[in-house]
Amino acid sequence: MRRFYHPSPLHINQAVELGEDNSHHIGRVLRLTPDTLIVVFDGASGEWICRIQEISRKTVVVLPLEFSSTLRTPVAKATLALPIIKGERMDMAIQKATEMGAHRIQLIHTRYTDVRLNTERLNKKLHHWQQVIISAAEQCGLNQLPALLPVAPFDSWVAEQQATLGLIAHPGETPLAQLLPSSPCDFTLITGPEGGFHEDEVASALAKGFHPVTLGERILRAETAPVALLGAIWALWDSTP
């Protein structure tokens, strides 16, 4: 069944309007019809199986029939500290981080971050990236949306961190498998911009207990490193007896 996000809670046997964006997608793009069953989630709890009752130009009316508390979240809460990347590659980084189950996405400005946005453009981008998160969650089956946190300067942000497990994408001597505890725990992962980290930023992170981590000798692009590292962490914990 097709999945759709609705930002307000639903209730069994209480019809609800999904809004203009969903109306366009359901009626004009997918060409679904009344009586079709779909899945609706609110981004905070589980999901509802709903029957489409009415499709109009600006709204879709659905009737929730059954609730499931399934969340499909990973085994630990991951905070991804992600610098703003140029163009569509930022969309990809956020999309894949959502699909990989990031719990929070903290946007950061590092010294070598190339993208600097004024307040108006940043607000538009934040709205756009929130839509990227929603679309990714609809596609991958997640029922909880990762929190997209406002941009913070790297130096002040890292100074406040007290992560149970902190990792920074930077060459180190200890393999990832040896850095992870045997039991999953919440963690923070910092990945860098196109130009990499300044040495002072790495030193600040290490001073706060972050561990440098790589996936071998290859240098990953700024949009690739987050998904590759998150995937490796989940795979290692999933394979733990």
N, C-alpha and C positions, 0 to 999 in steps of 0.2 A: 504494500500500500504506500502511496505517496505521503510524505511527511511535510508538515507545515508548522511554522512557529507563530504563536499568539501570545503576546506579553502579559496577559491576565489569566488568572486561574479559571478553569472550567469546572462544571458540576454536572453529574450524571442527570440526563433527561431535562436539562435546562438549555434551550437553544441559545446560540451565541453568534454574533456577527464577527467575521474574521477581518474585515476591512478591505480597502481598495486595492492594495498591493496584492494580497492573496486572491482577491476577486479576479484581477487581471491574469495572474498566473494560472489559476484554476480554470477560468472560463475561456480565456483567449489563447493562452499558450498551450496548456495541456488539454483543453477542450473536454474537461470532465463534465459529467451530467448529474442532475439530482439522483439521489439514491446510491451514488458511489460512496464506498467506504474509504476514509482517509485517516491518517494519524495526525493528531495535533498535540504539541507540547508547549509548555509555557517558559521553558528555560530554567526552571528552578526545581520542579518536582519530577513527576514521571510523565506519562503520555496517555492520551485518550484515543480510543477508536471512535470515530464520529461518522455519522451519515450526513451527506450533503442534502439539505432540504430545499435550498433555493440559491440560485446564482443570478445576480443582477449586475448592472454595469459597475457599481461601486461597492457592493458587499457580497459576501457569501454567508449564508446562514447554515450552520451545522448543528446537529444534535449529538452530544456526547452519549455514547452507549456503554462504554466499558473503560475502566481506568486500570493502568498498570504502573506500579511504582518503580519499574526498571529504570536504572540510570545509565548503565554501561560505562561507568567511570573507571579509570585505571586504579591500580592498587595503592597509589599515593597521590598527594596533591603536589603538582609541579608548578612552580612560579618561573616563567620564562622572562628574563630581562632582555629585551630586544631593541636595538637601535633602529631608527627609521632608515629604511633602505630606499633607493631610488625606484620610482615608477611602479610597474606591475609586480616587480619582485617582492615588494612589501606585501602586496595582496597575497602572493603565494606563501610567504613566510607565515602570515597570520592564518591563512586557510589551513595550511598543513599543521601548524601548531594546534589549531582547534581539533583537527582530525586525530592528532596524536594524543589528545586528552589533556592539554595544558589546563590547569585550574585558573591561573591568572597570567595575563600578558602585561608585563610592566614595560612601557615604552621609555627608552633612555636616550639622552644625548651624550655621546662620548666626544673626546677631543677631535677625532677623525671622522665624525659623522658628517657626511656631505650635505644632507638635506636639512635645511633650516626653513621653517614655515612660519609666516605671521599668524596671528591669532585667528583671523577669519579663515585662512586656508587650512590651518590645523583643525579647527572645529569641523570643517567640511570633510577633511580626511578621517577624523575620528568617527563621524557618522557613517562614512563609506566603509571603514574597516569593521564597524559593528555589523553592517549588512553582510560583509564577507564572513564574519563569524557565524551569523545566523544561517546563511546558505550552506556553510560547511557542516554545521550541526544537523541541518535538515538532511543533508546527503549521507552523513556517516552514521547516523543513529544515536548520537548523543542527545540526552534530554536536559542537560545542564550546560549553560553557556559559560565559557571562560570570561572572567572579568577583564575588561580592557581598561588599564589604569593610565591616567594622564602622563604626559612626558615629564621625566625628572632628570636633572643633571646627574651624570654618573657619579661624580665625586660625593655629592651630598647624599645620594641614594645609597651607595654602597656603605657609607659611614654609619648608616642606621640599621644595617642588616645584622640579624642574629639567626641565621639559617641553621637548622639542624644538620643539614648537609648542603654545602655550597660548592658548586662547580663552575669553572670559567673555561670557555673554549680557548685554550692556549696550550702550546706544547709543554708537556710535562713528562716526568720519568715513570710515573706509576700508571699502569694500565687501568682502564675504567673498571674492569671487573674487580680489581683489588680495592678500589675506592668505595665501592658500594657495600653497605652493610648487608648481612645475609637476609635480614627482614626488611621489607619495603618501609620507607619513611618519607615524610614530606621533604622536598628539596627545592633549591633555587639554582637555576642554570642561567649563566650569563653568556650570550654570544655576541660577537663583535660586528662592526660595520665593515664596509668594503675595504677600508684602509687599515683594518686591524686595530688593536688597542695600543695606546701610548704606554710606555714602560711604567710610568707612574700609576696608571690605572690598574695595571696588573699587580703592582706592588701593594696598592691599596686593598685590592680584593684578597690577595694572599694574607695580608695583615688581619683581615676580618675572618680568616679561616677558610676561604675558598680554595679549592684544589684545582690546579690546571689539568685539563683533560683534552685528549685528541682521539681521533679514530684512525691512527696510522700516520704515514708520511705524506699523504695527500693533503693539499690545502683546499678546504671546502669553501664554496661561495657563501656569502652572508645569509642568503635565503635557504641554503641547503643544510648548513650546520645545525640549526635548531631541530629540524625534523630527523636528521640522522642521529643526533645525540639522544633525543627523546626516544626514538625507536630502539636504539641500542640499550638504553636503561631499562625500558619495559621488557625487552627480550631477555635481558640478564635476570631480572627479577622473576619473570614468568618461568624461567628454566630452573630456578632455585628449588631444590627438593623440599 
